[in-house]
Amino acid sequence: MANLRNIPSIDDLLARPEIQSKLSVYRREFIVDVLRQAVNELREELRKSKQTYDKEQISNLILHRADKILSTAVSGSLKRVINATGVVLHTNLGRAPLSDQAFQYMQAAAQKYNNLEFDLDEGVRGSRYDHVEDLLTRLTGAEGALVVNNNAAAVLLGLSTIAQGREVIVSRGQLIEIGGAFRIPEVMKASGARLVEVGTTNRTYLKDYEAAINEETALLFSAHTSNYKIMGFSEEVGLTDLAEMGQARNIPVMHDLGSGILVDLVDWGLQDEPTVQASIKTGADIVTFSGDKLLGGPQAGIILGRKKYIEQMKKNQLTRALRVDKLTIAALEGTLLEYLCGNPRQNVPVIKMLTMHPEQLREKAEQLKEKLAPKLTGNAQRCKLAVVALEDMVGGGAYPTYRLPGFGVSLAFSGKSLDKAARELRLMEPALLTRKQEDSMLISVRTLLPGDEEEVIRQLAQVLR
Ligand SMILES: *Cc1c(COP(=O)(O)O)cnc(C)c1O
């Protein structure tokens, strides 16, 4: 109890020279708030503590804690992470890192004025949606294009515009949930469209769609089952057949492609994902996909399709609520130009990481091991290093069953538990996210970006010292 009586007042704390110096930098209310939090936290601990402290010791404990609270508060929450997991599109790690060009476009748009909604030729108001529409139609063969906040928004807008108050037919095998609460039935509900399920979980035939069509049918909806695979005794109607039937019955077909890739990656074993161009060519009337998955751009929902539907969507009130900002448009333009007249395999990080040859990765892993070894030898925790073959993943819900043959460095050490070391690495700046395999820590080299390697060496040397 003596401890609690020894807690100084906030005024006493404010008078301390350590705090006085802070008051010249930060607002007084903020510092008072930090001190209160520090006092409250310490009070809780003192209640449980058996040790007694004098007034000076308690003041110092509070000041020490306040320092920590302050530095956490002002360092911001969104931190750089080095991704050594080998998962290229890690939704928890912000999905696609942008290309240099995308970043340059974005930076220019961020710090200067621009013609976001201004027609420079005519000197009149323009539309923000015009900027990437030409690029998108040129690249994909679609008649029209519209970009919104993300793919969930794209699906919502499409359904709301074309099928509000009417019926949408979906196969039971495609009633998908994407991580983070995107569920087709829920989105359908939010859009005001009525879901009509056909077929079974594992088998749906064209005749099932046929039987469900009536005068209330507004749309045939096909979702790419991007994050799982139904194998064995299963059957889904191909987009070609669905598009053909839609055309014959005069009902539009919407394809939620999910990932949306523009370059054919068959040579790298990635053949399950239809390209955007293929989906358009097949005859889908509306195609939607994410900007920050396999495209490798900023978060966005890209809607492609027949001019008349795109125009209807542009007029929908929802579009205003789902619209993208100038930074997204700029980053997307920078990314798409790379596909039109650049070199995506070289310059779009996601595509580059997906198309690295195992031999290249083995070399990268060898180099990392060579540089790491001298930093870790002679330490008390004897660290065993090895270059190992491992399996990387595309991530972002794409190619759920496909494993990319990769390489990495495995570290086995004693003196510190694997979990403890992994946590310490996560709490560094930048944070390092590693993988665990049995008793070893794995650093997959595929997802290390330029400049990451030096940091990884420094971090591992520090934590395993
Ligand atoms: C990822 C995904 C979505 C959601 O896209 P966001 O851009 O994350 O909103 C929707 N449908 C499919 C098939 C997806 O793969």
The ligand as a Gaussian input file, in Angstrom:
#p B3LYP/6-31G(d) Opt

LIG

0 1
 C       -9.993000     -11.506000     -53.805000
 C      -11.320000     -11.779000     -54.384000
 C      -12.398000     -10.912000     -54.134000
 C      -12.256000      -9.694000     -53.254000
 O      -11.411000      -8.763000     -53.849000
 P      -10.870000      -7.476000     -53.013000
 O      -10.083000      -6.705000     -54.018000
 O      -10.040000      -8.039000     -51.906000
 O      -12.055000      -6.747000     -52.527000
 C      -13.612000     -11.230000     -54.702000
 N      -13.772000     -12.319000     -55.475000
 C      -12.761000     -13.176000     -55.751000
 C      -13.004000     -14.374000     -56.622000
 C      -11.489000     -12.938000     -55.216000
 O      -10.489000     -13.781000     -55.464000

